[in-house]
Amino acid sequence: MTDVTHDRIPLAALEHGTPFADRHVGPAPAELAHMLEVIGVGSLEELGQHAVPEGIRERDLELALPEPATEAQALAELRSRAQRCRPHAEMIGLGYYGTVTPPVILRNVLESPAWYTAYTPYQPEISQGRLEALLNFQTMVADLTGVPVANASMLDESTAAAEGMTLVRRAGRAKSARFVVDADTLPQTLAVLRTRAEPLGIEVVVADLSQGVAGLPEGDLFGALLAYPGASGEVRDHEAVIAEVHDRGGQVVVAADLLALTLLRPPGEIGADVVVGTTQRFGVPMGFGGPHAGYMAVRKGIERQLPGRLVGVSVDTDGNQAYRLALQTREQHIRREKATSNICTAQVLLAVVASMYGVYHGPAGLRAIATRAHRMAAVLAERLRRGGVEVLHRDFFDTVVARVPGKADEVVAAARGEGVNLRRVDADHVGVSCDETTTRALLAKVWKAFGLDEVDVDELDAGTPDALPAGLLRTSEYMTHPVFHTHRSETSLLRYLRELSDKDVALDRSMIPLGSCTMKLNATAEMEPITWPEFSGLHPFAPAQDAEGLLEIVSDLEGWLAEITGYDAVSLQPNAGSQGEFAGLLAIRAYHHSRGEAERDVCLIPASAHGTNAASAVMAGLRVVVVRCDESGNIELDHLREVVGKHQDDLAAIMITYPSTHGVYEDTVREVCGLVHDAGGQVYVDGANLNALIGLARMGKFGSDVSHLNLHKTFCIPHGGGGPGVGPIGVRAHLAPFLPNHPLQPAAGPETGVGPISAAPWGSASILPISWAYVRMMGSDGLRRATLTAVAAANYVARRLDEYFPVLYTGTGGFVAHECILDLRPITKASGITVDDVAKRLADYGLHAPTMSFPVAGTLMVEPTESENLAELDRFCEAMIAIRAEIDKVTAGSWPADDNPLVHAPHTAASLAGRWEHAYSREDAAFPLGTRVAKVWPPVRRIDQAHGDRNLVCSCPPLSAYEG
């Protein structure tokens, strides 16, 4: 026999195969060695020792996490958990319904990296596909609600209602602090409203409006929220109530079921100022609560108060129609504590799914689906009545409430025995909701649970009238735009989806080196479970035992995140980073109040902080005081001492980002935390930059009391074009009693909690398996390696580009953290070339631009992440170096300042096809790195942002706009 023992690989290693970390981390060992040589260090560990301050670095930190699993092992474990989930036929209602995701949309949007790896369309010229999809969403929502302007989109229905409440308060003239809420509002929405209202001094008054105007409380108010239909299913005519609220100087928010509006008179036609709701039942699975795209639409005159993101129509350099974000884009980063909302993300991927559901079915198809749900409910109710069961309401859309004195538990239990979940309203009432998935056989099971015999359903149907009031039937048209009438066949929709995605640059085509955004690999193995029906088919208010496997994932993830961050407890409920900020600050506020120190209401925020920090602080009822930064971008300690001393008696907290928003590990962070603690305040560390800390340092151990984490950044949930996100918070033990909770799921949080932050108990639960899989497959060593590689990638880019674009801020020894800021201000002063010019020119090179002018105007913030290999890092660096050479040609006069490839970028194929009268060649324009490089063709030229804001158009233009 041949002796080969000297090279033998252990059988255990062979069985394990290539570690997942080797797939996730981009640079191979030889590539990493080259990068480290350029940086000037001998190893990743040496880099960590130089870059991360010794005062916070935990030497030889071994996180107590499971040994890393292979992709196959992780999926097998997830499958075993899925098998411990038992979705029933979910007829609970309360804003969550069964729906059918058309397979062409499931495969080509929800499961397509061209859609789910895209980022927010801050570079609109290479985001035209998702912008068009979102414009379709806005048009669909505006048409169905009957008000002219809709955004794209909100985080969920309950937070949309809360945003509606604060919108009408600031947009109106009423001095009152009272907001009247219809008693038939969804219970989770009422709870979220109360959470939002209390720190803002808003008095929520719940009123029984079933009798119309007579139910309105006397006295002043600034607004009202009406349910249409109500949580009970009842459909009421709100026109008189709306008129009365208007007469008293208030404005009205209507929470409406979007599918019902295909049959019912739209709220805009009865005077609603704001309409909110969810698009969940438009093809988006329930997913144990999310993610789902909420919606908000407003009447003319208050559109400039609209929170969230708004897609508008403008023109490009050649006068062609083009789309871009309008008005409020990243307003938090501009207006800070004066921002009207702290929302920084949306639910774009889910909004795209919902919009394509509308495109595929069209108005007639949606009406047929709504009619099915309504007829199922009407037939259900008729059989109950004939069987002697009292049905509470005559007029309803899809939900029936039956009165069964003392027998509600018995009926609900009998239905569960038939595989059906019903809603226990109270001991005497049971709710039953029908939807797109309800069948005649399912109705028979429900009747059996009520003790009724089977009947001929078709015969019953023939003798059952509709249950919609004649005066509220819809007569107006909706969704008349050609896009909602064109793509009925799967072939047509498939090609439309491909056409749109081809207009975009997502992670499947280019690195997206956006500072502060951490656009890293969203591994396919992580993504696979989100569409498994065992997870996606769960209703968030179903009995917890139905979701045993998913709740085990929640428990695992909470524990792992606590270990990674050094905190004692974690809540996964906040469904965006901004909502995590709000939840964390509410916990701090509640803690001070519990100690009898309600006067502590000052929140210190460094000048460099994320803009959402200040907006969140105001929402939490805190006063913002800004702390200056020094020339190196660090917190100015003398000024901090001054403001801490001034606010010794009323200091609530400081919010800092670590590493700083400037991409630097500040070595004074422990001192900052100590100063605030000594003054009786709490420390909030924004976790946006956690990708630079895992395995090296833990916020909960170096002085922080609470942090939000961005699972859509550090933990691999994809950005999806601007959402979904998950923004959980970790807290030290003394803040744990003040984590979010939920009225419909006691296990979702402590009884002493601050109330719900999101509509669903565990927020966007269906995408938590993504982050679970990431941690499970990386393990402690893999996560530490990812962090150090991300830091190496940023330092490599900084070293390579510093002589061309100076790096603005560095820490001790000249090192940056996981991102670096390139200063273009001297270049702009010398040449006239701006950060916008460079960003648009990168599109000609086939690359997505870094973050522009944040946190410092006139700069680019670059975050390469650990997932990009050396070739992609070099492609970006070489493009930037080539662009600097182009700038030098402008400075030297070789190219005119007003006629060069930078100021005219990006270049479309059409722009090259006609006459060419520029001072540079077509080759310079379109192929700056030569014709052998794969070409990405931007679909439009540079977009005129100001034109779009001056001429605000936020729904699909008429067909004539596409002609010519």
N, C-alpha and C positions, 0 to 999 in steps of 0.2 A: 504493500500500500504506500501511496505517496503521503508524506507527512506535511500537512499544511497548517498545523496548529499555530504557527507564528503569526498568521494573518486571520485566524478564525474569529468571526464575529459571534458573540454569545447568542444563543438561540432566543433568549428573551428580547434582545435588541432586534433580531430579525423578525420576530413575531410582531413587535411594535411598529416596525417600518419607519419611514421618514417622519420625524416628529412634526406635529402641526406647526410649532413655532418656526420651523425651517421654511414652511410655506407662507406663513404670515409675514415674517420679517424679510424684507426685500434683498438687502445686500448679502451676497455669498461671502464666506470667510475671506477669500482673496480680495474681493471688492472692499470689504470692511477694513482690511489691513491698509489698503491704499487710502481710504478716507481718513483713517487715523493718522497716517503718515502726513497727509496734507494738513490736518489739524495740529499735529505736533505732539501727539501722545502715543504711548506704546500699546495701550489696551483700552477697552471700554471701561474697565474698573478705574484706570488712571484718569480717564476723562471725567468719570463721576466724582473722583476725589478732588479734581481741580475745579469743576463747575459748581457742584452742590456744596453750599456752606457746611463746614464741619459741625456747626452748632445745631443743625437739624438732621444731618445725615445719620441714619441708624446703621451702624457697621454690621456687616454679615446678617442683615435682616432676612429671616426665613419666614415667609408668610405661612400661616397654618391653613394651607389649601390642599385639596386632594392632589395626588400625583397626576401629571397631565395624561389625558386620555387621547387616543387616536380619534380621527373623525368618525370612523365606524363605531368605536366604543361610545363616544358621546351621543351619537344618533341612536344607538341601541338603548342607552340609558334614558334618553328623552322619549323613545318609543314606549319603554316600560312605564314611564310616568303618564304618557298619553293614554295608555290602556287603563290607567286608574282614574281617568276622567270619563264621566258618563253623561254626555249631553242628552237631554230629553227633547221631545217636541216642546219648544219653548213658547208658551202662550201667556207669559207674565206681562208683556207689554212694558209700560213705563219708559217708553223711548227707545226700546231695543227690540228688534223684530227679526225673524227669519227672513233671509233674502237669498237669491241665487246669483252668484257672481258668474256672468257668462264666461265660459272657459277661454274664449279668445282674449278677454280682458285679464283673467287670472294669469294666463301664461305670458301674455305680451305686455302687461303693465306691472302687475303686482310681483311677478316672478322674473321680471326682466331687468338686468343691471343697467340697461340704457336709461331706465326710468328711476330705479331705486337708488342708484349711486350718484345721481345728479345733485348739485347743490342749489341753494337759493339763487334765482336768476339775477344776481347783481351785475353780471356781464350779459346784458340782454341780447347782444348781437349773436351770441352762441347759445342762447336759451330760448329761441323762438318757438320750438316745439312744445315745451312745457308751458310757456306763456300762452300759446294758443289754446292748449287744453284747459288752462285755468280761466281764460276768457270765456270759453264754452261753459265752464262751471258757473261763472258770474252771471252769464246771460240766462242760463237755465234757472238759477235761483231768483234772479230779478223778475223773470217772466212769471214764474210760479207764484211768487209772493205779491206781485202787483205793485212793487215799488222799484224805482229806476236804477238804484246802484247797490250792487252786492260786492262783498269782498271775497278773497280766496286764500284762506278760509279761517275759521276759528278752531279752537282746540277741542271743544265738545259743546253740547247743547247748554249745559248748566253754566259753564264759564261764559258762553256767548250771552246768556241772559244777564249775567252779572255785568258784563261789559256794556250791554244795552242799558242797564240801570245807571251806570256811571256816565254813559254817553248823554242820556237825556237830562241828567242833572247838570252837566257842564254846558250843554247846548241850549238849555232853556233859561228862562228869566225868573222862574219861581224861586222865592227865597226859602221855601219850606225845606225841611230835612226829611219829610215823610214820603215813603214809596209804598204804594198799595199793591199787594200781590193777591191775585185770585187764589182762593183756597183750593181750587181744583188743579193747581200747578203740580208738576212732577215733584215728589218729595225730595229727591236729590237736588233739584234745582232750587227749591226753597232753602235747603240747608246751605248750599253754596252761596246763595244771595246773602244769607245771614252772616256767613264767614267774611264775605267781602264788605258788608255794610258796616259792621261794628267798628272797625278801626277808623272808618271814614266819617263816623258820626251820623250815618244814615239810619233812620228809624223805619224798619220794615213792618208794615201793618198788614196782616193777613185778613182778607175780607171774603165773605161768602157772596159771590156775585151771581149766583144762580138765579136770583130775582132781578138781575139787571141793575139799573141805576140805584134802586132802593137799597142794594147791598153796599154801596160805597159809603165809607165813613164820612161823617161831616168834617168840615174844616179844610185846611189847605193841604197841598201835596205837590210834589214836583213831577210825579209820574206814576204810572201803573204798569203792571205786567199781567196780561191776560193769556189764558191757555185756550188753544183752538186747534183740535179738540182738547178737552181737559184730560187730566190723568185718569178720570173715571170713564173716559170715552165720550162723554156728553158733548154734543155740538150745540153751541149757543150763538145767538146773534149778538155781537158785541158793539154794534154800531152806536147805539144810544149811550152806552157806557163811555166809549171813546169820545163822543161829542161832549159829554159832561166833564170828563177829565180835561179836555181842551178848554172848555168854558172856564174852568178853575185855574187855567194857566199852566197845566201840566202837559206832559207828552206821554205817549203810550207805546209800550213794547208788547208785541204779540209773539208768543212762543207757538209756532205752527208746525204741524206735521206736513212736511213737503209733499209727500205722496198724496195726502188727503186733498191738497190744493189743486190737484188735477180735476177734482169733482166739486170742491167747495169754492165759493166766492173768495177771492184772495184778500188778505188783510189790507193791502194797499187800497182796495176799492171801498173799504169801510172806514178809512181814515187813519190807519196805523202809521206811526212815525218810524218805528223800527220793527223789523221782523227777524226773529232768531229761531234756531232749531238745529237739527242734525240731518246729515245726508246718509246716515248709516244704512237705512233700508234701500239705498240705491246701489245695491251690489256689494256692500262692504260687510263682511261677516261680523257677528256680535263680538266674538273674541274675548269673552269674559269682561267686556267693558271698553275695549279700544285697541288700537286707535281708530277714531272716526272723525271725519271732517265736519265740524260745526259750521253753521252759516250765519251771516248777518247781512241784512239788506236795509237800506234807509231811504226815506223820502228825499226829494230834492231840497237842497238848502242846508242839509247837515252832513253831506257826503265828505266834507273836509274834516269832520270830527271822527270819521270812521276809524276804529282801531284795526290792527292787523295789516294785512297786505292787500293791495288793490292793483290789479293789472289794468293798464290803460293802453290806448292806441295812440301812436304818434307816427312820424315819418322818418325815414333815414336820409342820408345826404343826397341821394338821388330822387327824393320825393316819394319813394315807395312806402307803402304802409308797413309799419313795424310795431311790435309790442314791447312794453317794458313796465316795470313797477312804477307806480305813480304816487305822488303826494307823501304818504306816511313812511316810505321806505326807510327803515332803520331810524325812525324819528327819535328813538330813545338815545341814540348815540349823539344826537345833535341837541335835543332839548333837555335830556337828563331828568332832573326832578320836576321839570315842567311838562314832561311827556304826558300824553293823555292815556297811555296804557303801557304796561311793561311787556306786552307780548312781542317777542322777537322772532318766533317761529310760527308756523302754521301746521296744517296737516295736508301738505301738498300731494303726496303720493295717494292718499285716500280721496282727496278732492278730484284728482285725475281719474281714479277708478269710478267715482260717482258721476263725473261729467261724461265719461265714455259709456256708462250705463245709460245715461240720457241720450247720448248720440246714437247708440245701438238700438234702443227701443223706440225713440222718438216720442212725440206727444201722444199719439194714439196707443202705442205700446204701454206707456206709463199709465195712461187712463185705464187700459185693460187690466193691468196689474192692480191698480187701486180698486177697480170695480170688483175684481176677484176677492180681494180682502174684505171689501164692504159686504158683498153678497154672502160670503161665508159667515160673517158676523150676524147679518140680518136673519139668515136661515137658522143659525145657532140660537138666536134669541127667540125666534118664533116657536121652535120646538120646546124651549124651556117654558114659555108662556102656556103653550097647549098642555104641557105636562104639569102645570100648577105651580111653577117656579116664578116668583116675581122678578121681573127685569126692571131695574131702577129707572132707566131712561128710555124715552121714546125715540130721541134723535141721537144718533151716534155714527161714527165712521167705521171703526174696525174693532172696537172694544166694548164688551158687554159686562155690566156688573149685575150679578144676581144676588137676591136676598134669600139667605138660607138660615133662619134664626137658630143660633147655637150650633150649626153644623158645618161651618166653614172649614174647620180642620179635617173633618171627616171627608168632605168633598175633595179637598186638596190632596189628602192621602190616597183616596181612591183613584184620582187622576194619575198620581205618581205610579200607582200600581199598573196603570195602563201605559206608562212611559210618557206622560204629559205633565209639564209643570204649569200650574195655574197660579194666580196671584191671590194670596190671602190678604184681603183688605182689612178685615177685622174678624171677630168671632162670628159675625152674622153675614158677612158679605164676601163674595168671591168674584174676582175679575178674570175675564177670558179675552185675550187679544188674538186676532187673526191677521194673517200676513200672506205674502207671496207663496209661502211654502205650505199653507193650510190646505188640507184635502178633505173630501167628504168622509173618508174613512176616519180621519182625525176627529171630525165633528161627532161621529158616532161614539168614539171613546170618551169624549167630554160628556155627552149626554148620559152615557153609562155611569160616569162618576157622580152625576147628579141623581142617579137611580132611575133613569128613564130608559124605556125600551127602544130598540132600533126602529126606524121608520124608513119609508122610501124617500130618500133625500131629494131625488129629482122631482118627485111629486110635491114635496114640501116646498121646494124652491119655486115651483110654478105658481104656488098660491101665496107666496110671501112678498109683500111690497118692500121697496127700499126704505131705509131708516134715516134718510137725509132730509132735512127740512126744505121744502120747495123754495122758500125765500132765500136760501143760501146756496142754491145750485149755481155752479160756475157757468157763465155764458160767454166770457171773454176768451180770446185765443191766447195761446202761449207756445213758446218754442217754435216760432214760425221761421227762424233762420234756416237756410238750406242745410247747414251742417247737421241739423236734427232730422233731416229727411233724406239723406244721401246714402248712409252706410248701414243698410238693412242686412246685407249678406255678410257672412263672416269674411269672405275674401276682401270685400270692400273695406271693412273695418280694420282687418289685418294690415292692409296696405296703407291706410290712413295713419295707423299707429306707427308703422315703420317710417312713413314720410315725416312725421313729427319728430320722432327720436333721432332721425338722421340730421335734423337741424341743430341738435344740441351737442355740447361737449360735456360728457360725464366721466366718471372714473374709468369706464370701459374704453376710453379713448385717450385720456391724458391724466397725468398727475394734476391734482387740484390743490396747489400749495397755499391755501388760504390760512393766514395767521388767525389764531384763536378758534379755528373751526375743525381742525383735526380730521381731515378727510383721508381715512385709512381704509385698508381692505375690509370689505364686508363679505366674509367668506361664505361660499355657497352652502357649506355644511351648517353654518350658523343660521342661514336664512331658511333652509328647507322646512323646518317644523312649523313655521308660522301659518301655513295654509292647511295643516293637518286638521281634519274636522273635529277631532277630539278636543283640540284647543280652540279652534275658531268658532265652533258651534255652541259654546257655553254662554248662557245668559248671566250677566254680572250679579243678578239678584236671585239666582237659583240657589237652592240649599248648598252650603259649602261642601258637603260630602260629594256633590256632583263633580267638583273641581279638585279632588284630592291630589291628583298628580301635578296639576298646574300650581296649586298652593304649595306643594313641596318644592317646586322650582323657585317660587317666590321666597320661601323660607331659606333655601340654600343661598340664593342670591343676596338676600338681606345679610346673612351671616358672612358671606365672602366679602361683600363690600365693606362691612364693618371691620373686618380683619385688615383689608387692604388700606383703609383710611385711618384706622386707629380709633374709630368711634365706638360707642357702646350700643347704639340702636340705629336702625335705618327704616325709613318709610319710602316705599316705591310708588306712592300715589301720585305725586306731581307729574303731569304728562308733558312738561317742557321745562327747560332750564329756568325760564322766568318764573314759572309756578313754584319751582323748588326754592328760588330766592324768596318769594313771598311766604312760603310755608316756613322757611327757616327764620325769617324775621318775625313772623307771628309767634313762633315758639319762644324767641327771645322776649318779645313783648309780654307774652303770657307769663313767662317766668318772673319778670320784674313785677307784674301785677300780683302774682301769687305771694310775693314777699312784701306786699304793701308799698311798692316803689313805683306806682303808676306815673309819677312825675318824670321818670327816666324815658325820654322820648327823642333824644338826639342821636342821629346815626352819622358817624364820620365816614366819609368816602374820599379816597385819594382822587386827585384830578385825573389820573390815568385810567380810572376804573371803567369797566364795561358800563355803558349807558343804562342798561336795564337795572343795574344796582340801585341807582338813584330813584328810578321810577318805581321799583319794588318797595323801596323804603317809604316812599310817600303813600303807596297803596296800603302799607301796613300801619299807617298812622304815625309815622316818624318824621322828624324834621331833619333835613339834610344839611350837614356842614362839611364843606370841602376842605381837604387837607392838601397842601401844595406838594409838588414833587420837585426834586433838585435837578441839576443839569444832567445827571446820570440816569434820570427817570425813576429814581427811588423816592420813597416817602421821605419828606423833609422832616427829620426827627425834631428839630427845634420848633417847627410850626406845630407838629403833632403834640409836643409837650405843652405848648401854649394853649391849643384848643382843648386838650384834655383838662388842663387846669381850669380853664374858663367854664367847662361844663362838668365839673366834678360831681355836681349834685343831680344833673339831669342827663348824664350820658347813658344811653341804652346799649350802643354797639359801635363797632367799626366793621366795615366791609372792605376786605382786601382781596386781591387776586394773587395767587401764588402758584408758580412763578408769576411775576408781575405781568400786567398787560403789555409791558414793553419787552417781554421775552427775556427777563433777567431774574436769576435767583438772588433776591435781596438778602444780604447777610445780617440784616437788622430785624428780621421777622420776629424772633423771640422777644426782642426788646419792645417792639411794637405791641405784641400781645400782652406783655407784662405791664406796660404803661396803662393800657385800657383796663385790664383786670384790676389793677391797683386802684383805679378810679371807680370801680363797681360796675364796669361795662362788660359786655360779652363780645367775643370775636367771631365774626363770620368770614370764612375763607371761601371765596368763589372758586368752585372746582373746575372751571372751564379749562384750566391748563394742567389738569391732573395727569395727563399723559407724560409729563416731565417728572413725576414724583414716584410712581408705583415701584415698590421694591427698594426705594432709596430713602424715602422719608414719608411720614404720615401726619396729616394735618391735625388729627386728634391727639397726637403725641407732642407736637411742638408748640401748642398753645391755642389752637382753635377750639371753639365750642360747637360750631355747626358749619356744615358745608352742603351745598348742592353739588351733585355730580351730573355730568352730561353723558348718559349712556349712549347717545347718538354721536359722541365724540370718542372718548377714551375706550368705551366698551362696545364699539362696532355696530350699533344699530345704525342702519344707513340713513342718510339725510333725506333721501327721497324727493329732492327738488326744493327742500325747505320744510321738511317734516314728514314722518312723525319723529317725535323726540320723547325722551323720558328724562326727567330731572329730579331723581330722588334726593332726599336729604339724609345725611348722617349727623348724629348728635351725640354729645357726651351725656352721661347718665342723668344729670340734673335737668336736662331739657327733654328727656324721653317722655315724660308725662304730657308734653305739649305737642306731640306729633299729630298729624292729621288723623281723623277718624271718619266714620261714615254711618249715617243713621240706619241704613239697610243691611249692613254687614258688620256686626259688632267686632268680629275678629280682625277687621282692617286697621284698627288703631286703638289707642288707649281711651278709656271712658272719659278721662280728663282732657282729651285733646282739643285742639282749636277749632274743630269742625272740618268738613270736607273741603279740599282744595279743588278737586276734580269731580266730575259727575260719577265716575265709577270708583268702587272701593279700592281697587289696586291699580287705578289709572289704566295705562295702555298695556294690560296684562298679556295680550297675545303676542307681543314682540319681546317680552322678557326672556324667552328661550334663546334669543340671539346672544344676549350678553351672558347668559348662563353657559352657553356652549363655548363662548370665547374664553371665559375664565377656566372652564373645565378642561379645555384642550391646551391652554397655555401653561397652567400651573404657575407656581411661585417663580421659578427660574425663568420661564418664558416671558412672564410679565415684566420682570426686571430687565431682561434682555431687550424687550420691546422699548422700554423707557430709555435705556442707554443708547439704543440704536437711533431712536428719534432725536435725542440730543446730539448724537454724532452727525446725523444727516443735516441738522440745522447749522451746526458748527462748520461742517464741510462746505455748505452753500455760502455761509458767511465768509469763510476764508477765501473761497474761489472768487467771490464777487466784490469783496471789500475794496479792491483797488479801482473797480469800475463804478460801483455804487456804494459809498461808504456805509458801513453798519453803524446805526445811530447810537445804540446802547449796548454795552457789554458789562458783564460782571467782573469780579476779581480775576485777574489773569487774562482778561480779554475774551472770556468765553461767554456764549449765550446759552439759553436754556433750549427749549424745543422749537423755538422760532426766532427769527431775527428781523429787524426793521432796516430796510434799505432807504437811505436818505437821498431823494431826488431833488431836493429844494435848490442846492447850488447848481445842479444841471439845468433845472427849469429857469433859473435866473440867467444863466449864460446862454441858453439855446432857445428858450421858449417852449421846449418840449415838456409836457406835463405827465403826471402819473397816469392820467386817462389815456394819453397817446401811447405810452408804453404798454398799458394793459390791453388796449385794442390791437396793438401791433403783435402782441403775443398770440392772438388768435390766428394771424397769418402764419405763424410758426407752428400752429396746431396745438397750442398750449392754453390752458386756462390761466388767467391772471391771478396773482396773489391778492390779498386784501388791500384795497386802496384807501389811503388817507385816514386810516384808523390804526392806532389811537392818535397818530400825529398826522396832521394835514400835510400833503405833499410827499408822502412816503409810501412804500410798499412793505407789507408785513408778510413774511414768507414762513410757512410751516410745512416742511416736506413730509413728515411722518416717517415711521419705521418701515412702512410697507413698500416704499419705492426703492428699486434697485439702483445700482450705480449708473447704469445706462440712462435711466430716466432722470436722475439727478443731474447728470452731465448734459442731457438734452436741454433741460431747463437752464442750466448755467451757461451753456454755449449760446442758447438763444438770447439770453440777457446780455452776454458779452457782445454778440453780433449787433444787438440793438444799441448798445453803447457806441459801437463803431458807426452806426447810422446817425446817432445823435452828433457824434464828432464831425460828420460830414456836413450836418446842418450848421454847426457852430463855425466850421471853417468856410462856409459859404458855397460848398460844392453843390448842395441842394438848397433851394430857397426855403426860408422859414415857413412860408405858406404853401409850399408845394413839394412835399417829401412823403415817403411811404408811412411815416409815423402819424402825421396829422390827418392823412387820408385813410388810415387803417380803421377797420379791416377792409380787405378787398374781396369782393364777391366774384364769381366766375363771370357774371353778366357785366360787371364793370370793366372786365378785360376784353370783352368781345367787341365793343364798339370802337369809336375813334379814340386814339391815345395821344393826349397832348400834355403829358406830365414831364417833369424834369428828370424822372427816373423811369426805368424800363418796366415792362410788364413782368419780366422775370424777377426784378427787385421787389415788385409788389407782391407777387403770389408765391414765389419760390425762393425765399431769402436764403434757404440752406440747400438749394439745388433741387432738381426735379426727381432725384432718386428717393427723396424722403416722402413718406406717405402724406397725402394732402388732406387737410380738413378745410372744407369750403364754408365759410360763414354765409348764412342765407341772406343777410341784409348788411348794408353799410352802416356807418355810425349813426346812432339814433339821436334825434333831437329831443332831449328830455324836457326842455322848457316848453317846447311847442305842445307836448302832450299834456303838461300840467295846465297850460293856458286854455287848451281846448279839450277838456276832460271828457273822454269817451271810454266807458268801462264795460261795454258789452259788445257782442259781435256786430261789426259794422254791416250795413245793408249790402246785398250782393253787388250793387253798382260800384262799391268801393274796391272790389277785387278786379274789376274790368279795366281794360286799357293797358 
